[in-house]
Amino acid sequence: MKWTRTKTASALALGTASALLLSACQSGGGTDTPTSAAPTETEATPVTLTVAYWGNFGFEDLVADYEAANPHVTIELNSGDFAAQHDALQQAIIAGSGAPTVAAIDESYITGFVAQSDAFVNLLDLGASKYEANYLPWKWAQAANADGSVVIGLGSDVGGLALCYRRDLFEDAGLPTDREELAGLIGESWDDFIELGKQYKAATGKAFVDNATNILAPAQTQLGTGYAWFNRNNELDMEANKPAFDTALAVIEAGISANIAPWSPEWNTGFANGDFAVLACPAWMMGYIQGQISADTFAGQWDITDIPGPGGNWGGSFYTIPKQGDENTQREAYKFIEWLIQPEQQIAIFQNVGNLPSQSALYSDPGIQDFTSDFFNGAPVGQIFTKTALDIPAAIYYAPKNGNVRPAVENVLNDVQSGNVAIADAWATAVAAAEAAAAS
């Protein structure tokens, strides 16, 4: 999964071909879907769009531009907790009211909402089919029903994986700091990654990685099963996931995990104070890291290198329109989403916060392919993350109850790290916890 010149050239070739499709779609070619004429300013009905999301989607600074170009539109942003936003959307669907005009949905939740597609506007009815060829095929399919006749969301981004690491801490430990040399040292094996962590721990006495739970997800996406915890018949399949669990357990057993809860205040300060030296890093994590520490102090100390194994994906979301507003509001919501997924906005978002577009048609654009990050020591992040995204052969299936099982298993790993569960008992305890969560 190296971003060698040869593979980059392949990515460019694919991106160039896809870019032609994008150009065709933007000019109206390649689709029979009619588009309605935009209303004039005097005809436009004032409308307020509420947008529910979490974290940093990168559109916050772009809203004013949209409102200036569309003075009849007011956009209200509702940023909240990751799980709470999805729970609130589900409750609004059950109640039949209270949903936002535009709801962001993470890939780990999208399957459950596709199963409730009657509660969402079918974006194909508004002309979204003209964008299908631009998207990574697996990303488009995640928001579609089985026969593809309904699509409830357009992808905002994907989370192709790499490793973000502290160059200064690696140097202090006597380890290589060059991203290419480090990628060669890590190789394709999590075993080699763990061995490197042992060397770091021996040299510094400090933890190497933030938390073993953040190794579980990448290792799981690399298994080749195409699903997480539940198979596509929605049957819990723990045995298929055991190799990923064993990898996370090996991180704990090696003593290289800091056991810091992700997204906690301690985790946030850990980026600066050296509590860990490396972490699994989807593209969107770049923006998160930069939001926690001072660029004046840490620019160039962080860098990005290859992740062990055959790639993987962590996160990535969709823009959806719950079917609760009037038709005019729904049309205006779609126009806003359609504007967000255009090249100018997608590239600006990538360059500002690191969220990689899920439209592979954009990957050959110089604004992405040639983009480097000063904060991450000049890393060619456009090449790195487009390569990892193109490496992903298919979507990971997340069953409706995946959100119950995942934290239950992670809690077992945290209990092992805290000394409350013996390593020898970890797998049996995880299976029992998963079965209980699946039955809830």
C-alpha positions as a LaTeX table, in Angstrom:
\begin{tabular}{lrrr}
\hline
Residue & $x$ (\AA) & $y$ (\AA) & $z$ (\AA) \\
\hline
Met1 & 0.00 & 0.00 & 0.00 \\
Lys2 & 2.91 & 2.30 & $-0.77$ \\
Trp3 & 2.40 & 5.52 & $-2.70$ \\
Thr4 & 5.18 & 4.77 & $-5.19$ \\
Arg5 & 5.59 & 6.75 & $-8.38$ \\
Thr6 & 4.20 & 3.85 & $-10.42$ \\
Lys7 & 1.08 & 3.53 & $-8.33$ \\
Thr8 & 0.58 & 7.27 & $-8.23$ \\
Ala9 & 0.71 & 7.29 & $-12.00$ \\
Ser10 & $-2.04$ & 4.65 & $-12.02$ \\
Ala11 & $-4.11$ & 6.76 & $-9.69$ \\
Leu12 & $-3.60$ & 9.74 & $-11.95$ \\
Ala13 & $-4.71$ & 7.77 & $-14.97$ \\
Leu14 & $-7.89$ & 6.67 & $-13.24$ \\
Gly15 & $-8.48$ & 10.15 & $-11.91$ \\
Thr16 & $-8.03$ & 11.71 & $-15.34$ \\
Ala17 & $-10.55$ & 9.36 & $-16.88$ \\
Ser18 & $-12.98$ & 10.04 & $-14.07$ \\
Ala19 & $-12.44$ & 13.77 & $-14.42$ \\
Leu20 & $-13.78$ & 13.54 & $-17.95$ \\
Leu21 & $-16.93$ & 12.02 & $-16.51$ \\
Leu22 & $-17.17$ & 14.83 & $-14.01$ \\
Ser23 & $-16.86$ & 17.41 & $-16.75$ \\
Ala24 & $-19.59$ & 15.68 & $-18.70$ \\
Cys25 & $-21.90$ & 15.62 & $-15.72$ \\
Gln26 & $-21.30$ & 19.26 & $-14.93$ \\
Ser27 & $-22.15$ & 20.25 & $-18.48$ \\
Gly28 & $-25.23$ & 18.08 & $-18.49$ \\
Gly29 & $-23.74$ & 15.27 & $-20.58$ \\
Gly30 & $-24.11$ & 11.62 & $-19.71$ \\
Thr31 & $-27.56$ & 11.91 & $-18.16$ \\
Asp32 & $-31.15$ & 12.11 & $-19.27$ \\
Thr33 & $-32.24$ & 13.58 & $-15.96$ \\
Pro34 & $-33.87$ & 16.97 & $-16.55$ \\
Thr35 & $-32.82$ & 19.83 & $-14.34$ \\
Ser36 & $-35.25$ & 22.55 & $-13.41$ \\
Ala37 & $-34.26$ & 26.14 & $-14.06$ \\
Ala38 & $-33.10$ & 28.02 & $-10.97$ \\
Pro39 & $-35.70$ & 30.54 & $-9.81$ \\
Thr40 & $-34.93$ & 34.19 & $-10.20$ \\
Glu41 & $-34.28$ & 36.19 & $-7.07$ \\
Thr42 & $-37.80$ & 37.69 & $-7.22$ \\
Glu43 & $-39.37$ & 34.22 & $-7.59$ \\
Ala44 & $-37.35$ & 32.47 & $-4.92$ \\
Thr45 & $-39.20$ & 31.67 & $-1.71$ \\
Pro46 & $-37.23$ & 32.40 & 1.47 \\
Val47 & $-36.18$ & 29.17 & 3.11 \\
Thr48 & $-34.16$ & 28.11 & 6.14 \\
Leu49 & $-32.05$ & 24.96 & 5.91 \\
Thr50 & $-30.92$ & 23.26 & 9.11 \\
Val51 & $-27.82$ & 21.11 & 8.74 \\
Ala52 & $-27.01$ & 18.51 & 11.43 \\
Tyr53 & $-23.49$ & 17.09 & 11.62 \\
Trp54 & $-20.57$ & 16.52 & 14.00 \\
Gly55 & $-16.89$ & 17.36 & 14.07 \\
Asn56 & $-15.51$ & 19.40 & 11.20 \\
Phe57 & $-17.03$ & 18.78 & 7.80 \\
Gly58 & $-15.18$ & 21.75 & 6.36 \\
Phe59 & $-18.27$ & 23.52 & 5.03 \\
Glu60 & $-18.56$ & 25.89 & 7.97 \\
Asp61 & $-16.48$ & 28.57 & 6.25 \\
Leu62 & $-18.28$ & 28.04 & 2.94 \\
Val63 & $-21.85$ & 28.66 & 4.10 \\
Ala64 & $-21.53$ & 32.43 & 3.86 \\
Asp65 & $-20.55$ & 32.10 & 0.19 \\
Tyr66 & $-23.63$ & 30.01 & $-0.55$ \\
Glu67 & $-25.94$ & 32.40 & 1.28 \\
Ala68 & $-24.42$ & 35.38 & $-0.59$ \\
Ala69 & $-25.08$ & 33.67 & $-3.93$ \\
Asn70 & $-28.56$ & 32.56 & $-2.80$ \\
Pro71 & $-29.94$ & 35.41 & $-0.67$ \\
His72 & $-33.28$ & 33.66 & $-0.20$ \\
Val73 & $-31.52$ & 30.83 & 1.70 \\
Thr74 & $-30.55$ & 30.92 & 5.38 \\
Ile75 & $-28.44$ & 28.03 & 6.64 \\
Glu76 & $-28.42$ & 27.09 & 10.31 \\
Leu77 & $-25.61$ & 24.75 & 11.37 \\
Asn78 & $-26.25$ & 22.25 & 14.16 \\
Ser79 & $-22.99$ & 20.61 & 15.21 \\
Gly80 & $-23.25$ & 17.99 & 17.93 \\
Asp81 & $-21.90$ & 14.74 & 19.33 \\
Phe82 & $-21.31$ & 11.95 & 16.82 \\
Ala83 & $-23.58$ & 9.32 & 18.37 \\
Ala84 & $-26.11$ & 11.85 & 19.66 \\
Gln85 & $-26.71$ & 13.27 & 16.17 \\
His86 & $-27.50$ & 9.83 & 14.78 \\
Asp87 & $-29.72$ & 8.99 & 17.76 \\
Ala88 & $-31.59$ & 12.28 & 17.37 \\
Leu89 & $-32.16$ & 11.59 & 13.67 \\
Gln90 & $-33.54$ & 8.15 & 14.46 \\
Gln91 & $-35.88$ & 9.58 & 17.08 \\
Ala92 & $-37.09$ & 12.26 & 14.66 \\
Ile93 & $-37.85$ & 9.59 & 12.06 \\
Ile94 & $-39.83$ & 7.60 & 14.61 \\
Ala95 & $-41.71$ & 10.72 & 15.71 \\
Gly96 & $-42.33$ & 11.87 & 12.14 \\
Ser97 & $-41.07$ & 15.37 & 12.91 \\
Gly98 & $-38.07$ & 17.25 & 14.20 \\
Ala99 & $-35.50$ & 16.10 & 11.64 \\
Pro100 & $-33.01$ & 18.57 & 10.18 \\
Thr101 & $-33.34$ & 19.65 & 6.57 \\
Val102 & $-29.95$ & 18.11 & 5.79 \\
Ala103 & $-28.64$ & 15.29 & 7.97 \\
Ala104 & $-25.08$ & 14.01 & 7.80 \\
Ile105 & $-24.86$ & 10.24 & 8.37 \\
Asp106 & $-21.66$ & 8.31 & 9.01 \\
Glu107 & $-20.86$ & 5.16 & 7.05 \\
Ser108 & $-21.21$ & 3.04 & 10.20 \\
Tyr109 & $-24.86$ & 4.11 & 10.47 \\
Ile110 & $-25.89$ & 4.44 & 6.84 \\
Thr111 & $-27.08$ & 0.83 & 6.40 \\
Gly112 & $-29.63$ & 1.23 & 9.17 \\
Phe113 & $-31.01$ & 4.39 & 7.62 \\
Val114 & $-31.06$ & 2.93 & 4.10 \\
Ala115 & $-33.36$ & 0.27 & 5.60 \\
Gln116 & $-35.68$ & 3.17 & 6.42 \\
Ser117 & $-35.38$ & 4.78 & 3.00 \\
Asp118 & $-39.06$ & 5.81 & 2.97 \\
Ala119 & $-38.10$ & 8.40 & 5.59 \\
Phe120 & $-35.65$ & 10.08 & 3.20 \\
Val121 & $-35.86$ & 11.86 & $-0.12$ \\
Asn122 & $-34.70$ & 9.59 & $-2.93$ \\
Leu123 & $-31.96$ & 11.76 & $-4.38$ \\
Leu124 & $-32.29$ & 10.01 & $-7.74$ \\
Asp125 & $-35.63$ & 11.79 & $-8.09$ \\
Leu126 & $-33.77$ & 15.10 & $-7.89$ \\
Gly127 & $-31.17$ & 14.22 & $-10.52$ \\
Ala128 & $-28.38$ & 12.70 & $-8.44$ \\
Ser129 & $-27.83$ & 9.83 & $-10.87$ \\
Lys130 & $-25.61$ & 12.05 & $-13.03$ \\
Tyr131 & $-22.97$ & 11.95 & $-10.28$ \\
Glu132 & $-22.78$ & 8.18 & $-9.85$ \\
Ala133 & $-19.88$ & 7.72 & $-12.28$ \\
Asn134 & $-17.83$ & 10.27 & $-10.35$ \\
Tyr135 & $-17.94$ & 8.37 & $-7.06$ \\
Leu136 & $-15.93$ & 5.44 & $-5.80$ \\
Pro137 & $-18.34$ & 2.59 & $-6.66$ \\
Trp138 & $-18.41$ & 1.16 & $-3.13$ \\
Lys139 & $-19.12$ & 4.59 & $-1.66$ \\
Trp140 & $-22.11$ & 5.19 & $-3.94$ \\
Ala141 & $-23.47$ & 1.72 & $-3.15$ \\
Gln142 & $-23.39$ & 2.31 & 0.61 \\
Ala143 & $-26.25$ & 4.81 & 0.41 \\
Ala144 & $-28.31$ & 2.83 & $-2.12$ \\
Asn145 & $-30.88$ & 0.09 & $-1.64$ \\
Ala146 & $-30.30$ & $-3.42$ & $-2.95$ \\
Asp147 & $-31.40$ & $-2.79$ & $-6.53$ \\
Gly148 & $-30.02$ & 0.74 & $-6.73$ \\
Ser149 & $-33.40$ & 2.34 & $-7.30$ \\
Val150 & $-33.14$ & 4.47 & $-4.17$ \\
Val151 & $-30.16$ & 6.54 & $-3.02$ \\
Ile152 & $-30.63$ & 8.41 & 0.24 \\
Gly153 & $-27.27$ & 10.19 & 0.43 \\
Leu154 & $-24.41$ & 11.67 & $-1.54$ \\
Gly155 & $-20.96$ & 10.98 & $-0.12$ \\
Ser156 & $-19.14$ & 13.84 & 1.53 \\
Asp157 & $-15.80$ & 12.13 & 2.12 \\
Val158 & $-13.93$ & 8.88 & 2.67 \\
Gly159 & $-11.44$ & 7.94 & 5.38 \\
Gly160 & $-8.63$ & 6.14 & 3.60 \\
Leu161 & $-6.03$ & 5.19 & 6.19 \\
Ala162 & $-2.42$ & 6.09 & 6.87 \\
Leu163 & $-0.34$ & 6.62 & 10.03 \\
Cys164 & 0.21 & 10.05 & 11.58 \\
Tyr165 & 3.35 & 10.18 & 13.69 \\
Arg166 & 5.54 & 12.58 & 15.70 \\
Arg167 & 8.89 & 12.93 & 13.95 \\
Asp168 & 10.53 & 14.52 & 16.98 \\
Leu169 & 9.51 & 11.66 & 19.26 \\
Phe170 & 10.73 & 9.06 & 16.76 \\
Glu171 & 14.04 & 10.91 & 16.53 \\
Asp172 & 14.37 & 10.99 & 20.32 \\
Ala173 & 13.88 & 7.22 & 20.32 \\
Gly174 & 16.60 & 6.70 & 17.70 \\
Leu175 & 14.06 & 5.57 & 15.09 \\
Pro176 & 13.86 & 6.69 & 11.45 \\
Thr177 & 11.85 & 9.86 & 10.82 \\
Asp178 & 11.72 & 9.84 & 7.02 \\
Arg179 & 8.25 & 8.73 & 5.91 \\
Glu180 & 9.50 & 6.47 & 3.11 \\
Glu181 & 12.16 & 4.83 & 5.27 \\
Leu182 & 9.64 & 4.35 & 8.04 \\
Ala183 & 7.11 & 2.81 & 5.66 \\
Gly184 & 9.75 & 0.32 & 4.57 \\
Leu185 & 10.58 & $-0.52$ & 8.17 \\
Ile186 & 6.95 & $-1.10$ & 9.09 \\
Gly187 & 6.31 & $-3.10$ & 5.93 \\
Glu188 & 2.97 & $-4.78$ & 5.35 \\
Ser189 & 2.60 & $-6.41$ & 8.74 \\
Trp190 & 1.03 & $-5.25$ & 11.99 \\
Asp191 & 3.57 & $-7.54$ & 13.65 \\
Asp192 & 6.34 & $-5.29$ & 12.32 \\
Phe193 & 4.44 & $-2.23$ & 13.55 \\
Ile194 & 4.20 & $-3.76$ & 17.01 \\
Glu195 & 7.91 & $-4.62$ & 16.95 \\
Leu196 & 8.69 & $-0.99$ & 16.12 \\
Gly197 & 6.51 & 0.03 & 19.04 \\
Lys198 & 8.51 & $-2.22$ & 21.35 \\
Gln199 & 11.70 & $-0.51$ & 20.21 \\
Tyr200 & 10.16 & 2.87 & 20.90 \\
Lys201 & 8.97 & 1.78 & 24.34 \\
Ala202 & 12.40 & 0.35 & 25.21 \\
Ala203 & 14.13 & 3.58 & 24.19 \\
Thr204 & 11.74 & 6.03 & 25.82 \\
Gly205 & 9.73 & 4.17 & 28.43 \\
Lys206 & 6.62 & 5.69 & 26.90 \\
Ala207 & 3.59 & 4.32 & 25.06 \\
Phe208 & 3.83 & 4.13 & 21.28 \\
Val209 & 0.20 & 4.21 & 20.12 \\
Asp210 & $-2.81$ & 6.08 & 21.53 \\
Asn211 & $-5.12$ & 3.13 & 22.17 \\
Ala212 & $-5.40$ & $-0.48$ & 21.01 \\
Thr213 & $-9.04$ & 0.15 & 20.14 \\
Asn214 & $-7.89$ & 2.46 & 17.33 \\
Ile215 & $-5.91$ & $-0.42$ & 15.85 \\
Leu216 & $-8.94$ & $-2.72$ & 15.91 \\
Ala217 & $-10.92$ & $-0.79$ & 13.28 \\
Pro218 & $-8.17$ & $-0.55$ & 10.63 \\
Ala219 & $-7.20$ & $-4.19$ & 11.13 \\
Gln220 & $-10.84$ & $-5.16$ & 10.79 \\
Thr221 & $-11.30$ & $-3.37$ & 7.46 \\
Gln222 & $-8.26$ & $-5.26$ & 6.11 \\
Leu223 & $-9.64$ & $-8.74$ & 6.77 \\
Gly224 & $-11.27$ & $-9.06$ & 3.37 \\
Thr225 & $-14.63$ & $-10.22$ & 4.75 \\
Gly226 & $-16.41$ & $-7.07$ & 3.56 \\
Tyr227 & $-18.24$ & $-6.64$ & 6.84 \\
Ala228 & $-17.74$ & $-5.73$ & 10.49 \\
Trp229 & $-19.13$ & $-7.93$ & 13.31 \\
Phe230 & $-22.27$ & $-8.92$ & 11.37 \\
Asn231 & $-22.35$ & $-10.67$ & 8.01 \\
Arg232 & $-24.64$ & $-9.47$ & 5.25 \\
Asn233 & $-27.45$ & $-11.62$ & 6.64 \\
Asn234 & $-27.15$ & $-9.54$ & 9.83 \\
Glu235 & $-25.83$ & $-12.56$ & 11.75 \\
Leu236 & $-23.18$ & $-11.88$ & 14.38 \\
Asp237 & $-19.92$ & $-13.40$ & 13.14 \\
Met238 & $-17.30$ & $-12.92$ & 15.80 \\
Glu239 & $-14.98$ & $-15.64$ & 14.54 \\
Ala240 & $-14.39$ & $-13.81$ & 11.25 \\
Asn241 & $-13.30$ & $-10.75$ & 13.24 \\
Lys242 & $-11.00$ & $-12.57$ & 15.65 \\
Pro243 & $-7.76$ & $-11.82$ & 13.71 \\
Ala244 & $-8.39$ & $-8.08$ & 14.07 \\
Phe245 & $-9.17$ & $-8.48$ & 17.76 \\
Asp246 & $-5.98$ & $-10.50$ & 18.19 \\
Thr247 & $-3.97$ & $-7.70$ & 16.55 \\
Ala248 & $-5.38$ & $-5.15$ & 19.00 \\
Leu249 & $-4.74$ & $-7.58$ & 21.86 \\
Ala250 & $-1.12$ & $-7.99$ & 20.72 \\
Val251 & $-0.69$ & $-4.21$ & 20.96 \\
Ile252 & $-1.85$ & $-4.39$ & 24.58 \\
Glu253 & 0.30 & $-7.41$ & 25.38 \\
Ala254 & 3.35 & $-5.63$ & 23.98 \\
Gly255 & 2.76 & $-2.77$ & 26.41 \\
Ile256 & 2.79 & $-0.10$ & 23.72 \\
Ser257 & $-0.75$ & 1.31 & 24.13 \\
Ala258 & $-1.29$ & 4.51 & 26.12 \\
Asn259 & $-4.87$ & 3.36 & 26.87 \\
Ile260 & $-6.23$ & 6.88 & 26.38 \\
Ala261 & $-9.89$ & 7.04 & 25.43 \\
Pro262 & $-10.30$ & 8.48 & 21.93 \\
Trp263 & $-11.99$ & 11.90 & 21.79 \\
Ser264 & $-11.42$ & 12.45 & 25.51 \\
Pro265 & $-9.71$ & 15.60 & 26.85 \\
Glu266 & $-6.69$ & 13.44 & 27.72 \\
Trp267 & $-6.50$ & 12.21 & 24.13 \\
Asn268 & $-6.73$ & 15.75 & 22.79 \\
Thr269 & $-3.86$ & 16.97 & 24.97 \\
Gly270 & $-1.88$ & 13.82 & 24.15 \\
Phe271 & $-1.25$ & 15.09 & 20.62 \\
Ala272 & 0.92 & 17.83 & 22.10 \\
Asn273 & 2.42 & 16.38 & 25.25 \\
Gly274 & 3.85 & 13.19 & 23.79 \\
Asp275 & 1.62 & 10.61 & 25.48 \\
Phe276 & 1.76 & 8.67 & 22.21 \\
Ala277 & 3.89 & 8.89 & 19.09 \\
Val278 & 1.65 & 7.44 & 16.37 \\
Leu279 & $-1.97$ & 6.68 & 15.59 \\
Ala280 & $-4.10$ & 5.29 & 12.79 \\
Cys281 & $-4.95$ & 8.30 & 10.69 \\
Pro282 & $-7.81$ & 8.57 & 8.19 \\
Ala283 & $-7.68$ & 11.66 & 6.00 \\
Trp284 & $-10.14$ & 13.58 & 8.17 \\
Met285 & $-7.89$ & 13.07 & 11.22 \\
Met286 & $-5.47$ & 15.64 & 9.78 \\
Gly287 & $-7.91$ & 18.43 & 10.50 \\
Tyr288 & $-8.68$ & 17.05 & 13.94 \\
Ile289 & $-5.00$ & 16.96 & 14.94 \\
Gln290 & $-4.43$ & 20.49 & 13.71 \\
Gly291 & $-7.41$ & 21.60 & 15.77 \\
Gln292 & $-5.82$ & 20.31 & 18.98 \\
Ile293 & $-2.32$ & 21.77 & 18.81 \\
Ser294 & $-0.56$ & 24.95 & 17.81 \\
Ala295 & 0.80 & 25.10 & 14.29 \\
Asp296 & 3.41 & 27.60 & 15.49 \\
Thr297 & 4.81 & 24.97 & 17.84 \\
Phe298 & 4.18 & 21.69 & 16.07 \\
Ala299 & 4.21 & 22.37 & 12.33 \\
Gly300 & 6.68 & 19.95 & 10.76 \\
Gln301 & 6.91 & 17.75 & 13.85 \\
Trp302 & 3.99 & 15.62 & 12.70 \\
Asp303 & 4.24 & 13.59 & 9.50 \\
Ile304 & 2.31 & 10.88 & 7.65 \\
Thr305 & 3.42 & 7.45 & 6.46 \\
Asp306 & 1.95 & 4.20 & 5.19 \\
Ile307 & $-0.25$ & 1.99 & 7.34 \\
Pro308 & 0.57 & $-1.73$ & 7.56 \\
Gly309 & $-1.47$ & $-4.04$ & 5.41 \\
Pro310 & $-3.57$ & $-3.58$ & 2.30 \\
Gly311 & $-5.20$ & $-0.24$ & 3.09 \\
Gly312 & $-8.49$ & 0.34 & 4.78 \\
Asn313 & $-11.11$ & 2.94 & 5.54 \\
Trp314 & $-12.23$ & 4.57 & 8.75 \\
Gly315 & $-15.23$ & 6.84 & 8.53 \\
Gly316 & $-16.62$ & 8.98 & 5.78 \\
Ser317 & $-20.13$ & 10.36 & 5.64 \\
Phe318 & $-23.14$ & 11.19 & 3.51 \\
Tyr319 & $-25.45$ & 14.15 & 3.06 \\
Thr320 & $-29.12$ & 13.10 & 3.27 \\
Ile321 & $-32.49$ & 14.86 & 3.21 \\
Pro322 & $-35.07$ & 13.51 & 5.67 \\
Lys323 & $-38.52$ & 13.55 & 4.11 \\
Gln324 & $-40.13$ & 15.93 & 6.61 \\
Gly325 & $-39.96$ & 19.33 & 4.96 \\
Asp326 & $-42.11$ & 20.63 & 2.13 \\
Glu327 & $-41.06$ & 19.93 & $-1.44$ \\
Asn328 & $-39.59$ & 23.40 & $-1.98$ \\
Thr329 & $-37.40$ & 23.05 & 1.12 \\
Gln330 & $-36.29$ & 19.60 & $-0.03$ \\
Arg331 & $-35.32$ & 20.99 & $-3.44$ \\
Glu332 & $-33.37$ & 23.81 & $-1.81$ \\
Ala333 & $-31.64$ & 21.30 & 0.45 \\
Tyr334 & $-30.60$ & 19.27 & $-2.58$ \\
Lys335 & $-29.25$ & 22.37 & $-4.33$ \\
Phe336 & $-27.09$ & 23.07 & $-1.28$ \\
Ile337 & $-25.80$ & 19.47 & $-1.19$ \\
Glu338 & $-25.18$ & 19.57 & $-4.93$ \\
Trp339 & $-23.17$ & 22.77 & $-4.47$ \\
Leu340 & $-21.12$ & 21.18 & $-1.67$ \\
Ile341 & $-20.05$ & 18.24 & $-3.84$ \\
Gln342 & $-18.80$ & 20.38 & $-6.73$ \\
Pro343 & $-15.03$ & 20.39 & $-7.33$ \\
Glu344 & $-14.36$ & 23.91 & $-6.03$ \\
Gln345 & $-15.96$ & 23.19 & $-2.66$ \\
Gln346 & $-14.63$ & 19.64 & $-2.35$ \\
Ile347 & $-11.06$ & 20.71 & $-3.03$ \\
Ala348 & $-11.32$ & 23.66 & $-0.65$ \\
Ile349 & $-12.59$ & 21.34 & 2.09 \\
Phe350 & $-9.73$ & 18.88 & 1.51 \\
Gln351 & $-7.12$ & 21.59 & 1.61 \\
Asn352 & $-8.61$ & 23.28 & 4.68 \\
Val353 & $-9.46$ & 20.33 & 6.94 \\
Gly354 & $-8.24$ & 17.19 & 5.16 \\
Asn355 & $-11.58$ & 15.56 & 4.34 \\
Leu356 & $-10.89$ & 13.56 & 1.18 \\
Pro357 & $-13.67$ & 13.66 & $-1.43$ \\
Ser358 & $-15.40$ & 10.37 & $-2.12$ \\
Gln359 & $-15.52$ & 11.27 & $-5.82$ \\
Ser360 & $-12.52$ & 9.61 & $-7.40$ \\
Ala361 & $-13.17$ & 11.84 & $-10.42$ \\
Leu362 & $-11.49$ & 14.61 & $-8.46$ \\
Tyr363 & $-8.33$ & 12.72 & $-7.50$ \\
Ser364 & $-6.32$ & 13.79 & $-10.54$ \\
Asp365 & $-7.09$ & 17.47 & $-9.98$ \\
Pro366 & $-3.85$ & 19.31 & $-9.10$ \\
Gly367 & $-5.66$ & 20.84 & $-6.13$ \\
Ile368 & $-5.72$ & 17.36 & $-4.60$ \\
Gln369 & $-2.98$ & 15.35 & $-6.32$ \\
Asp370 & $-0.29$ & 18.00 & $-5.87$ \\
Phe371 & $-1.39$ & 19.20 & $-2.45$ \\
Thr372 & 1.13 & 18.94 & 0.37 \\
Ser373 & 0.71 & 19.83 & 4.03 \\
Asp374 & 3.16 & 22.20 & 5.69 \\
Phe375 & 1.86 & 21.16 & 9.09 \\
Phe376 & 2.68 & 17.51 & 8.32 \\
Asn377 & 6.25 & 18.25 & 7.22 \\
Gly378 & 5.36 & 18.73 & 3.57 \\
Ala379 & 3.78 & 15.29 & 3.28 \\
Pro380 & 2.19 & 14.69 & $-0.16$ \\
Val381 & $-1.18$ & 14.12 & 1.46 \\
Gly382 & $-3.06$ & 14.30 & $-1.83$ \\
Gln383 & $-1.06$ & 11.38 & $-3.21$ \\
Ile384 & $-1.08$ & 9.43 & 0.04 \\
Phe385 & $-4.80$ & 9.52 & 0.71 \\
Thr386 & $-6.05$ & 9.21 & $-2.86$ \\
Lys387 & $-3.88$ & 6.10 & $-3.16$ \\
Thr388 & $-5.34$ & 4.55 & $-0.01$ \\
Ala389 & $-8.87$ & 5.38 & $-1.15$ \\
Leu390 & $-8.29$ & 3.74 & $-4.53$ \\
Asp391 & $-6.88$ & 0.67 & $-2.77$ \\
Ile392 & $-10.21$ & $-0.08$ & $-1.07$ \\
Pro393 & $-11.92$ & $-2.78$ & $-3.16$ \\
Ala394 & $-15.38$ & $-2.65$ & $-1.62$ \\
Ala395 & $-17.40$ & $-1.10$ & 1.17 \\
Ile396 & $-17.44$ & $-2.60$ & 4.63 \\
Tyr397 & $-20.96$ & $-3.65$ & 5.54 \\
Tyr398 & $-22.12$ & $-2.20$ & 8.85 \\
Ala399 & $-25.27$ & $-3.91$ & 10.08 \\
Pro400 & $-27.93$ & $-1.89$ & 11.93 \\
Lys401 & $-26.68$ & $-3.21$ & 15.29 \\
Asn402 & $-23.02$ & $-2.65$ & 14.54 \\
Gly403 & $-23.20$ & 0.48 & 16.68 \\
Asn404 & $-24.15$ & $-1.68$ & 19.67 \\
Val405 & $-21.47$ & $-4.32$ & 19.25 \\
Arg406 & $-18.47$ & $-2.16$ & 18.38 \\
Pro407 & $-18.32$ & $-0.24$ & 21.70 \\
Ala408 & $-19.06$ & $-3.44$ & 23.64 \\
Val409 & $-15.97$ & $-5.11$ & 22.15 \\
Glu410 & $-13.88$ & $-1.97$ & 22.56 \\
Asn411 & $-14.87$ & $-1.81$ & 26.23 \\
Val412 & $-13.45$ & $-5.30$ & 26.69 \\
Leu413 & $-10.14$ & $-4.19$ & 25.19 \\
Asn414 & $-10.17$ & $-1.18$ & 27.52 \\
Asp415 & $-10.80$ & $-3.50$ & 30.46 \\
Val416 & $-7.82$ & $-5.61$ & 29.41 \\
Gln417 & $-5.66$ & $-2.48$ & 29.23 \\
Ser418 & $-6.86$ & $-1.46$ & 32.69 \\
Gly419 & $-6.07$ & $-4.87$ & 34.14 \\
Asn420 & $-9.68$ & $-5.78$ & 34.82 \\
Val421 & $-9.78$ & $-8.64$ & 32.29 \\
Ala422 & $-6.91$ & $-11.08$ & 31.76 \\
Ile423 & $-5.50$ & $-11.37$ & 28.26 \\
Ala424 & $-6.26$ & $-15.10$ & 28.32 \\
Asp425 & $-9.94$ & $-14.33$ & 28.98 \\
Ala426 & $-10.24$ & $-11.39$ & 26.58 \\
Trp427 & $-11.70$ & $-13.17$ & 23.56 \\
Ala428 & $-14.34$ & $-15.13$ & 25.48 \\
Thr429 & $-15.31$ & $-11.95$ & 27.32 \\
Ala430 & $-15.55$ & $-10.03$ & 24.05 \\
Val431 & $-17.76$ & $-12.70$ & 22.47 \\
Ala432 & $-20.10$ & $-12.65$ & 25.45 \\
Ala433 & $-20.25$ & $-8.85$ & 25.40 \\
Ala434 & $-20.93$ & $-8.79$ & 21.67 \\
Glu435 & $-23.70$ & $-11.37$ & 21.93 \\
Ala436 & $-25.35$ & $-9.39$ & 24.73 \\
Ala437 & $-25.09$ & $-6.16$ & 22.74 \\
Ala438 & $-26.48$ & $-7.82$ & 19.60 \\
Ala439 & $-29.46$ & $-9.09$ & 21.55 \\
Ser440 & $-30.24$ & $-5.69$ & 23.08 \\
\hline
\end{tabular}
